[in-house]
Amino acid sequence: MPESEKDLRLAVLIDADNASRTAMKDVMAEVAVYGTPTIKRIYGDWTSPNMNSWKSILLETAITPIQQYSYTTGKNSTDSAMIIDAMDILYSGTCDGFVLVSSDSDFTRLATRLREAGMKVYGMGEKKTPKPFIVACDKFVYIEVIRAAAKQAAEAAKRKEEAQAKKSAKKENKKAQAASSPAPEEIVELIAESVEDLCEEDGLAHMGKLGNLLLKKQPDFDPRNYGFSKLSKLIRALDRFQIVPQGEENVEYYVRDNCADK
């Protein structure tokens, strides 16, 4: 099977000294695009007080913390532990690729070595990441880009959810109106369509012409079928329509569909 078509088993190795805690959920979501993270480890001195804030994130993302004491001030022992583990994983043959999460150029040689062994190497770090580490990876993704994409996706999902909620509310409202309407929904729609066919620019349709058109469209149409002696009384009982008197003595009646412009 071509490499692009198979689900890669990935070892995700994270340098806690050079990774963003708040971006970790988005980073792991990005990792899932490239394969299945079968190994997830993060390296740092977890006895340090400033590492306490990582706890909840590690539990939510199921990342295993690997303790590495800072034996000497100014020396990064985390890098060494991460590199040693990467080589152990490489020789175990349990993974098809690696995700190195760091903005540290110290992992440049590691990325090169893993690729020499036939591994896919994905790098993830901030835009401050030195160029040598970036070009040493098969693909490098900036964490700022990952976070921006995740934010856009969340906003799009929220808009979609709101649109669905409005659509559902509109549908329920329509059902409620139909349930309380003195005439079936198909009759209300028939009247609305007929008003649309007859109305002028002002949206008004002549009542007499409306009655004639309704009979042409549906010969068995009769207001008495719905408990009304006249068409005008049926229309007055429907909240959707408005009867507008016209003429010098207001003896001509016209019908307007209040939902026509909505």
Secondary structure, DSSP 8 states (H G I E B T S, - for coil): --GGGS-EEEEEEEEGGGS-GGGHHHHHHHHHHHEEEEEEEEEE-TTSGGGGGGHHHHHHHT-EEEE----STT--HHHHHHHHHHHHHHHHT--SEEEEE-S-GGGHHHHHHHHHTT-EEEEEE-TTS-HHHHHHSSEEEEHHHHHHHHHHHHHHHHHHHHHHHHHHHHHHHHHHHHHH-SS-HHHHHHHHHHHHHH--TT-EEEHHHHHHHHHHH-TT--GGGGT-SSHHHHHHH-TTEEEEEESTTS-EEEEEETTTT-
